[in-house]
Amino acid sequence: MSKTQKAIFAGTVLLIYPTDYNFPNEIQASMDNQTLYHKLFLIRCFEETVLDNFPKGVFPGTTHTYIGQEANAVGVLSHISPDDIVFSNHRGHGHFLAYGGDPHLLFAELMGKASGVCGGRGGSQHLHWKNFYSNGIQGGIVPIATGMALAEKRKGSGAIGIAFLGDGTLGEGVIYEAFNLASKWKAPILYVLENNRIAQTTPIDMSLAGSITARFSAFEIPYCELDTSDVLVISPTAKKWMDYVRDTESPAALILHTYRFAPHSKGDDTRPADYLAQIRAQFDPIQIHGARLNPDERMTIENMVRDQIQNAFMDALNDPLPKVATT
């Protein structure tokens, strides 16, 4: 551990604080419980609709859903500024929706329709809308996002980068080149590492040597580690670290230990059914946060979201395909 850092343990939270930065003692979530639940349930309902309809041939190619990890995207992206750059990965639908993306445009993109986010050309994994980008290449986003964050610093825009990567990406060497340059050149970027504990079908304890935190401390990138599915824990913590990145114009990492409830892609889950039932019962961000609402307001939100997602799906289904030039 660098002499410029100190460790603070707080239950399931491990914070590595830079000693020369004064974090505020308390930051509240930036949204009320109803708004947060709406965003969480919107992602869940969208992804369940994708999985339900994929076997019908509605969506070409492949898709990787975000079911179980919703609190990460909502908690982090509740605090972005309009000019901030968000870089996602192959499991990016939840990030896109938490960023403010339209479910209709996302459904249409997954269907290859002309009305899609990228005109039907990017599909599930390759999106661009406003300052949101995603890329299906493992680790490929990290140097790109780091360079874009550094460019914003050179321009003096005040914007920061937020890059989502998974535990499976830790086997890619290019990310460590990016971490090194981010640290040396002080790129204002928050690396959000979502450790869902399994890379496709391989559990992390069979594939990852050493610790995740050491991969950041080796480059003197300060980090915070959370093991929770509670959006009200993730949201204020993310705000603290985004403020740190913005104020110091330097990198940091937010490590989120999480759970993926659905298959890696569209139907290749090899985990035991009793394990899946257990993690759903204990770590479902929808149930954790939904319990804070009274039953009537929760039902109202869920019905509103179901109608929104159903209408978005049907609209996308009826949208035209892109025109293909033959000459």
C-alpha positions as semicolon CSV with decimal commas, in nm:
position;residue;x (nm);y (nm);z (nm)
1;M;0,000;0,000;0,000
2;S;0,129;0,344;-0,087
3;K;0,233;0,576;0,195
4;T;-0,019;0,824;0,055
5;Q;-0,307;0,594;0,143
6;K;-0,468;0,450;0,452
7;A;-0,712;0,162;0,487
8;I;-1,048;0,198;0,661
9;F;-1,257;-0,114;0,719
10;A;-1,632;-0,078;0,771
11;G;-1,814;-0,409;0,754
12;T;-1,849;-0,503;0,388
13;V;-1,687;-0,179;0,278
14;L;-1,313;-0,134;0,230
15;L;-1,206;0,219;0,150
16;I;-0,857;0,319;0,052
17;Y;-0,849;0,694;0,111
18;P;-0,580;0,925;-0,022
19;T;-0,453;1,105;0,288
20;D;-0,440;1,442;0,115
21;Y;-0,809;1,449;0,018
22;N;-1,093;1,532;0,256
23;F;-1,396;1,320;0,176
24;P;-1,729;1,449;0,307
25;N;-1,861;1,250;0,601
26;E;-2,205;1,192;0,458
27;I;-2,361;1,214;0,112
28;Q;-2,719;1,118;0,045
29;A;-2,840;0,936;-0,265
30;S;-2,923;1,195;-0,531
31;M;-3,269;1,052;-0,602
32;D;-3,569;0,965;-0,388
33;N;-3,657;0,603;-0,324
34;Q;-3,938;0,601;-0,579
35;T;-3,715;0,731;-0,859
36;L;-3,439;0,486;-0,772
37;Y;-3,685;0,197;-0,770
38;H;-3,828;0,306;-1,104
39;K;-3,480;0,292;-1,258
40;L;-3,395;-0,042;-1,098
41;F;-3,722;-0,202;-1,208
42;L;-3,697;-0,053;-1,557
43;I;-3,367;-0,234;-1,615
44;R;-3,502;-0,559;-1,469
45;C;-3,820;-0,550;-1,676
46;F;-3,628;-0,465;-1,996
47;E;-3,382;-0,749;-1,949
48;E;-3,649;-1,004;-1,862
49;T;-3,834;-0,905;-2,179
50;V;-3,517;-0,964;-2,380
51;L;-3,463;-1,310;-2,230
52;D;-3,830;-1,405;-2,271
53;N;-3,833;-1,310;-2,638
54;F;-3,486;-1,417;-2,749
55;P;-3,589;-1,779;-2,818
56;K;-3,861;-1,647;-3,053
57;G;-3,600;-1,512;-3,293
58;V;-3,686;-1,148;-3,226
59;F;-3,325;-1,053;-3,151
60;P;-3,044;-1,161;-3,386
61;G;-2,692;-1,230;-3,265
62;T;-2,636;-1,260;-2,893
63;T;-2,711;-1,063;-2,580
64;H;-2,582;-1,038;-2,223
65;T;-2,830;-0,923;-1,961
66;Y;-2,772;-0,724;-1,643
67;I;-3,020;-0,902;-1,416
68;G;-2,900;-0,887;-1,056
69;Q;-2,654;-0,603;-1,105
70;E;-2,902;-0,317;-1,146
71;A;-2,800;-0,131;-0,829
72;N;-2,449;-0,080;-0,967
73;A;-2,552;0,113;-1,278
74;V;-2,825;0,310;-1,104
75;G;-2,608;0,391;-0,804
76;V;-2,313;0,510;-1,008
77;L;-2,483;0,687;-1,295
78;S;-2,720;0,883;-1,072
79;H;-2,434;1,129;-1,023
80;I;-2,296;1,198;-1,370
81;S;-2,274;1,544;-1,519
82;P;-2,396;1,606;-1,876
83;D;-2,043;1,620;-2,022
84;D;-1,912;1,310;-1,845
85;I;-1,816;1,017;-2,066
86;V;-1,954;0,673;-1,983
87;F;-1,795;0,363;-2,131
88;S;-1,976;0,032;-2,102
89;N;-1,906;-0,323;-2,216
90;H;-2,081;-0,629;-2,355
91;R;-2,320;-0,635;-2,055
92;G;-2,429;-0,280;-2,114
93;H;-2,810;-0,258;-2,136
94;G;-2,840;-0,163;-1,769
95;H;-2,573;0,103;-1,803
96;F;-2,747;0,250;-2,107
97;L;-3,086;0,266;-1,936
98;A;-2,943;0,407;-1,613
99;Y;-2,765;0,671;-1,824
100;G;-3,106;0,781;-1,947
101;G;-3,134;0,588;-2,272
102;D;-3,473;0,517;-2,429
103;P;-3,591;0,152;-2,398
104;H;-3,761;0,176;-2,738
105;L;-3,438;0,278;-2,910
106;L;-3,250;0,002;-2,730
107;F;-3,505;-0,267;-2,820
108;A;-3,492;-0,147;-3,179
109;E;-3,112;-0,163;-3,182
110;L;-3,117;-0,519;-3,049
111;M;-3,363;-0,608;-3,326
112;G;-3,147;-0,447;-3,595
113;K;-3,413;-0,188;-3,674
114;A;-3,351;0,147;-3,846
115;S;-3,491;0,328;-3,543
116;G;-3,228;0,178;-3,312
117;V;-2,973;0,374;-3,113
118;C;-2,717;0,317;-3,390
119;G;-2,958;0,251;-3,674
120;G;-2,953;-0,122;-3,602
121;R;-2,583;-0,152;-3,686
122;G;-2,436;-0,198;-3,338
123;G;-2,666;-0,452;-3,182
124;S;-2,656;-0,545;-2,817
125;Q;-2,288;-0,481;-2,751
126;H;-2,187;-0,175;-2,953
127;L;-2,380;0,139;-2,865
128;H;-2,321;0,510;-2,894
129;W;-2,566;0,772;-2,771
130;K;-2,466;1,118;-2,649
131;N;-2,159;1,056;-2,429
132;F;-2,234;0,686;-2,381
133;Y;-2,025;0,421;-2,555
134;S;-2,006;0,044;-2,532
135;N;-1,777;-0,215;-2,683
136;G;-1,798;-0,593;-2,679
137;I;-1,421;-0,645;-2,683
138;Q;-1,302;-0,755;-2,338
139;G;-1,075;-0,484;-2,201
140;G;-1,093;-0,284;-2,521
141;I;-1,292;-0,007;-2,357
142;V;-1,035;0,068;-2,087
143;P;-0,759;0,240;-2,289
144;I;-1,018;0,418;-2,503
145;A;-1,205;0,549;-2,200
146;T;-0,880;0,647;-2,031
147;G;-0,766;0,842;-2,337
148;M;-1,100;1,017;-2,368
149;A;-1,091;1,118;-2,001
150;L;-0,739;1,254;-2,046
151;A;-0,853;1,448;-2,353
152;E;-1,131;1,612;-2,147
153;K;-0,873;1,715;-1,889
154;R;-0,651;1,867;-2,158
155;K;-0,952;2,057;-2,294
156;G;-1,038;2,184;-1,947
157;S;-1,399;2,071;-1,977
158;G;-1,429;1,948;-1,619
159;A;-1,576;1,620;-1,746
160;I;-1,463;1,284;-1,614
161;G;-1,474;0,933;-1,753
162;I;-1,658;0,639;-1,601
163;A;-1,555;0,297;-1,736
164;F;-1,742;-0,021;-1,642
165;L;-1,542;-0,342;-1,662
166;G;-1,595;-0,693;-1,530
167;D;-1,384;-0,941;-1,337
168;G;-1,329;-1,141;-1,657
169;T;-1,150;-0,841;-1,804
170;L;-0,876;-0,865;-1,543
171;G;-0,702;-1,123;-1,762
172;E;-0,646;-0,869;-2,039
173;G;-0,301;-0,707;-2,036
174;V;-0,409;-0,389;-2,210
175;I;-0,602;-0,271;-1,905
176;Y;-0,282;-0,257;-1,699
177;E;-0,114;-0,041;-1,961
178;A;-0,414;0,191;-1,929
179;F;-0,398;0,190;-1,547
180;N;-0,029;0,275;-1,563
181;L;-0,081;0,571;-1,795
182;A;-0,389;0,688;-1,606
183;S;-0,182;0,700;-1,289
184;K;0,124;0,865;-1,444
185;W;-0,070;1,120;-1,649
186;K;-0,349;1,172;-1,394
187;A;-0,644;1,089;-1,615
188;P;-0,975;1,185;-1,447
189;I;-1,149;0,850;-1,471
190;L;-1,341;0,625;-1,234
191;Y;-1,295;0,256;-1,312
192;V;-1,606;0,070;-1,196
193;L;-1,517;-0,297;-1,169
194;E;-1,826;-0,516;-1,141
195;N;-1,714;-0,849;-1,001
196;N;-2,008;-1,083;-1,058
197;R;-1,784;-1,369;-0,949
198;I;-1,802;-1,570;-1,271
199;A;-1,652;-1,526;-1,618
200;Q;-1,902;-1,687;-1,854
201;T;-1,905;-2,028;-1,680
202;T;-1,577;-2,013;-1,484
203;P;-1,596;-1,905;-1,117
204;I;-1,351;-1,634;-1,021
205;D;-1,167;-1,852;-0,770
206;M;-1,069;-2,082;-1,057
207;S;-0,941;-1,807;-1,285
208;L;-0,805;-1,513;-1,087
209;A;-0,475;-1,518;-0,901
210;G;-0,405;-1,257;-0,636
211;S;-0,651;-0,987;-0,538
212;I;-0,856;-0,742;-0,739
213;T;-0,760;-0,452;-0,516
214;A;-0,388;-0,515;-0,568
215;R;-0,435;-0,456;-0,938
216;F;-0,519;-0,094;-0,863
217;S;-0,290;-0,032;-0,566
218;A;0,004;-0,155;-0,777
219;F;-0,044;0,160;-0,986
220;E;-0,122;0,378;-0,682
221;I;-0,481;0,419;-0,795
222;P;-0,697;0,469;-0,483
223;Y;-1,001;0,248;-0,459
224;C;-1,315;0,164;-0,268
225;E;-1,450;-0,189;-0,240
226;L;-1,817;-0,266;-0,175
227;D;-1,987;-0,603;-0,129
228;T;-2,354;-0,511;-0,148
229;S;-2,661;-0,509;-0,370
230;D;-2,813;-0,207;-0,196
231;V;-2,844;0,099;-0,417
232;L;-2,849;0,323;-0,109
233;V;-2,500;0,203;-0,020
234;I;-2,361;0,219;-0,372
235;S;-2,506;0,557;-0,468
236;P;-2,350;0,783;-0,202
237;T;-2,020;0,595;-0,219
238;A;-2,006;0,640;-0,595
239;K;-2,078;1,011;-0,547
240;K;-1,782;1,047;-0,311
241;W;-1,543;0,887;-0,556
242;M;-1,673;1,068;-0,860
243;D;-1,625;1,392;-0,670
244;Y;-1,272;1,281;-0,585
245;V;-1,192;1,211;-0,951
246;R;-1,342;1,543;-1,055
247;D;-1,172;1,748;-0,785
248;T;-0,825;1,593;-0,812
249;E;-0,835;1,526;-1,187
250;S;-0,687;1,184;-1,127
251;P;-0,802;0,821;-1,146
252;A;-0,978;0,607;-0,886
253;A;-1,152;0,270;-0,879
254;L;-1,484;0,152;-0,738
255;I;-1,490;-0,227;-0,698
256;L;-1,844;-0,363;-0,672
257;H;-1,882;-0,726;-0,572
258;T;-2,214;-0,825;-0,721
259;Y;-2,419;-1,119;-0,853
260;R;-2,542;-1,203;-1,199
261;F;-2,872;-1,393;-1,173
262;A;-2,920;-1,475;-1,541
263;P;-2,702;-1,672;-1,785
264;H;-2,380;-1,525;-1,924
265;S;-2,561;-1,463;-2,250
266;K;-2,892;-1,606;-2,361
267;G;-2,902;-1,955;-2,216
268;D;-2,571;-2,104;-2,105
269;D;-2,592;-2,104;-1,725
270;T;-2,416;-2,402;-1,566
271;R;-2,460;-2,296;-1,203
272;P;-2,677;-2,515;-0,974
273;A;-3,040;-2,412;-0,944
274;D;-3,022;-2,402;-0,564
275;Y;-2,730;-2,158;-0,578
276;L;-2,921;-1,929;-0,814
277;A;-3,224;-1,941;-0,586
278;Q;-3,007;-1,858;-0,286
279;I;-2,842;-1,551;-0,436
280;R;-3,175;-1,424;-0,567
281;A;-3,326;-1,459;-0,221
282;Q;-3,038;-1,279;-0,047
283;F;-2,897;-1,028;-0,293
284;D;-3,172;-0,906;-0,525
285;P;-3,139;-0,525;-0,554
286;I;-3,504;-0,500;-0,660
287;Q;-3,627;-0,667;-0,343
288;I;-3,379;-0,489;-0,116
289;H;-3,480;-0,143;-0,231
290;G;-3,842;-0,228;-0,305
291;A;-3,895;-0,313;0,062
292;R;-3,846;0,058;0,140
293;L;-4,160;0,151;-0,053
294;N;-4,514;0,094;0,064
295;P;-4,696;-0,176;-0,135
296;D;-4,924;0,066;-0,321
297;E;-4,649;0,296;-0,449
298;R;-4,435;-0,005;-0,542
299;M;-4,719;-0,161;-0,740
300;T;-4,789;0,171;-0,914
301;I;-4,427;0,199;-1,024
302;E;-4,411;-0,163;-1,142
303;N;-4,731;-0,134;-1,344
304;M;-4,609;0,190;-1,501
305;V;-4,276;0,033;-1,595
306;R;-4,435;-0,284;-1,736
307;D;-4,658;-0,072;-1,959
308;Q;-4,361;0,140;-2,067
309;I;-4,148;-0,163;-2,154
310;Q;-4,431;-0,345;-2,332
311;N;-4,509;-0,037;-2,543
312;A;-4,141;0,015;-2,621
313;F;-4,103;-0,349;-2,724
314;M;-4,409;-0,346;-2,949
315;D;-4,308;-0,015;-3,108
316;A;-3,963;-0,154;-3,186
317;L;-4,112;-0,476;-3,320
318;N;-4,320;-0,275;-3,567
319;D;-4,036;-0,045;-3,672
320;P;-3,884;-0,093;-4,021
321;L;-3,553;-0,260;-4,092
322;P;-3,276;-0,045;-4,242
323;K;-3,266;-0,010;-4,617
324;V;-2,980;-0,204;-4,774
325;A;-2,821;-0,063;-5,088
326;T;-2,780;-0,320;-5,368
327;T;-2,570;-0,108;-5,607
